[in-house]
Amino acid sequence: PNMIPGEGNLIAPVELRELRRVYDQFCNLSDKLKITDLLYPAQKRVALLKSPEMADEGEVKLNMEINELECDIEKWEHELDVIKRRPVQVIRASDVTAALKKLGKKTSKKEVLEMIWEVDENLDEVIDWDEFCLNFQRNVHDNSGLEPANFYNLVQFMIYDANDNGYVSIDETMNMLYARYGRDLMEEKISYLFGSAKGQKVTEEGKEGGEIDFTAYIEAVEKTQLKMFHESELGRTILAKGKRKVDPNLAKTRA
């Protein structure tokens, strides 16, 4: 196990490794996406132009287009490398917006700034590695449902989505959940994510044993966090106060 900065709790090596992967992916994401939105289609186009099915096309025309695209690809790959080598690697509000947009989630500037605030311990309006780890650790070990979790839920989804296709699958989540909870609790957590709202047994359907998108994931984890809060001491106290009936005689006296 490894120590997370600023906390005494331990975390499984597999989680720490995945946390680092997502942090590196997240830093300067908005700048990276501007390039990859051009780069990836160009790479696919070159692969198509070089495929046997394009053999009937004119060789001179094909080579000309391939050369032009490969020049662009080289330039964009260099620009991407420059971004990845920036001396300061932090997560900005624009990066959070870009990550959410990529997952099909429209979010206001106010909501994004609130997500940053959940994590930003030194109030510099960006998220660094230590803050990133600390927020993750606090949420992993939260038993009350009170820890701010909007940013954590996004990060956890990105951790589970190992192939970066915008979905999390049972296959992708199993190793992480097993490392954190053990087999019995792992199956319970998978049921909450991929089963019904009541946590019924999962039917493994679809790609990689069944998969869900970001919206479905957030609905599932927010239900789990609300359940956790209701079962906490504070949650039970608040619910008990809310259910108390006012003595009619006392109400008349006060009137």
N, C-alpha and C positions, 0 to 999 in steps of 0.2 A: 504493500500500500504506500501511497504518497501523501505528503502533507500539502494542503492547499494554503497559499499565502494568507496570513492574517487569522487563521483559525486552527484549532487544535484537533479537529476531526480528520480522519483518514478517508481516502477515496481510492477506489480500485484503479490500478494502472491502466486498464482498458478504457476507463472513463476519462482519465487525465489525458491519455493519448488522443482520444476523440475530441476532447474539449479543445486541445491545441489545434487540431485540424480545422475545427469550425471557427476558432478565433482567427486563424490565418486566412481562412476563406472570407470571413466577415470584414476584416480590416480593409478600408478603402474600396469596399465592394461596388459602390456607385460608379467609381472611376473605372474599375475593372470591367463592369458590365457594358459600358459604352464601347469598349474595345472588343470584348468577346461577342457582342451582338453583330459585329462586322466580321470578326475572325472565324467563328465557327461555320457560318454559311459559306464563306470563301473556301474553307478546308473541305467541306462537303462537295462543293462545286468542282474543285480540283480532282477529288477522288472519282467523281462521276466522269469527268472529261478523260481521265486516264483508264477508265474501265473498258472492257471489251465491247460493251454495247454501243460505245461511241466510235468504234473502228471505221464505220462507213462515212463518218464526217470528214471533211477536208483536213488533211494533216497540218497544213500551214496555218489554217484558221484556228485549229485546236491548239497548236503549240503557242500561237500568239496569245490566246486567251489564258492558257496555263501560265505562261511567263509573266503576264501582267498580274495575275492573281497571286502567284508565288512571291512577287516583289511586295505586294500589299501585305501578304501573310507575314513575311519577314519583318516588315516595318511594325505591324501590330504586335507581333510576338516580342519585339524589342521594347515597345512601349509598355506592354504588360509586365515585362521583367523589371523595368525601371520602377513601376508602381510597387511591385513586390519587394524591391530593395530599398524603399524609402526608409530613412533612419528612424522615423517615428511611425509606428504601426499601431493605430488606434481605431476604434469604431465611432463614427460620427453619426449625427442624426440622418444625414443623407444616405448613409449605408444601411441604417435600420429601415428607412423608407424603401430603399431598393430591394432589400431582402423580402419585405412584406409584399411589395408589388410583384416580385418574381413568383411568389406563392399565391398570387391572385387576391390579395387582401388590400383593399383600399383603406388607408388610414390618414387621419388629419394630422397636420403639423403638431397640434396640441397633444394628440395621443402619442405621437412619436417622442416628443420632448418629455412626456410623463414616463415613458418607458426608459429613456436615458436617465432620468432622475432616480428611478428605482435602484440604479446600479452605481451612479456617479458619486462615490464617496468624497472625493476632493473637490467637487463642484466646478470642474473645468469644462463641463458640457461635452465631454467625450468619455469613452469607456476604454480603460487600459487593461492589460492582462491580469493584474492583481484584482482589479474590481470585477472583471469578468469571472474569475475563479471564485471570488468571495460570494458573489450573488448565486452562482451555481451551487456552491457548498451549502449555503444557508437554506436554499430551497430544497435540496436533496434531503436535508436533515430536519426540515420543518414538519412538526407534528400537529400544528395548530390550524393550518390553512390561512394564517394571517400574513405570512411573508409575501411582499409584493412579487408577483409571479408572471407578469405579462412578458417581460423580456426573457425570463428564464424559459417560459413555454416555447417561445420562438427558437431559442438556442437548443432546447431539448429536441424539438422537431428536426432541426438541422443536423443534430448529432445522429438521430435515428435514420434520417434520409441519407444514408451513406453514398448512394449512387447519384444523388443530387437531381432526382427526376420530379421533385415536387410532391412525392408521396412517401409515406412510411409503411413498411410492410411488417408482417409478423416475423419473417426471417431476419429483417434488419434490427428489430428491437430485442430479439430473444437474448443475444449475448450480453447486451448492456443491462437488461433487467435481471438476468441471472447473476451477473457480477454484483449487482447492488442488493438484490433481495433474496437470492437463493431460489430453488425450483418452485416451491409451493407458492410463495408470494409472486413470483414471476408469472405464473399462470393466472393468478387473480388480476394482476395489473394488465396483462394482455387481454383478458376478458373485458375489462373496463374500456380499453382502447378500441378493440376490434369487434367486441360482442355487442349486445343490445345495451340500452341505457340501464337495465337491471343487472348487467354484468353476467349474463348467461354465457354458457360455454360457446366458445368461438367455433364457427365453421370455417375451415381454411379454404377459401375460394379466391380466385383471381390470381394475379401475378405474385410470386414469392410468398404464397400461402395467405393471400388476402392483403389488401392495402387500403389506406385512407388518405384523403388530402388534408391540407392544413386546417380548413374550416371544421371538418369532422373531428380532427385531433383536438382542436381547442375546445370544442363542445364537450368532448369526453373528459379532458383534464380539468376543465372548470367545474364539472359536476363532481369529480373526485375531490377537488379542493374544497368545494362547498360542503360535501359530506364530512370531510376531515374537520372542518371548522365546527360543524354542528355537533360532532362527537368530542370536541375539546371541552375542557372545563369552562373556559370563557364562553364558548358557543352555547353550551347547555344552560349557563347562567342567563345569558341574554334571551334565549328562547323561553326559559321559564318566566322571566319578567314580562315578556310579550304576551304570554298566555294567561297571566293573572287577571282575574275579573275584579272590577271595582265593586266594593260593597255599596249597594244601592242606598242604604241609610247614610253612609258616609258622604256619598255624592250629594244627597239632599241637604246635609248639614253644611257642606261647602258652598252650595248654591245659596 
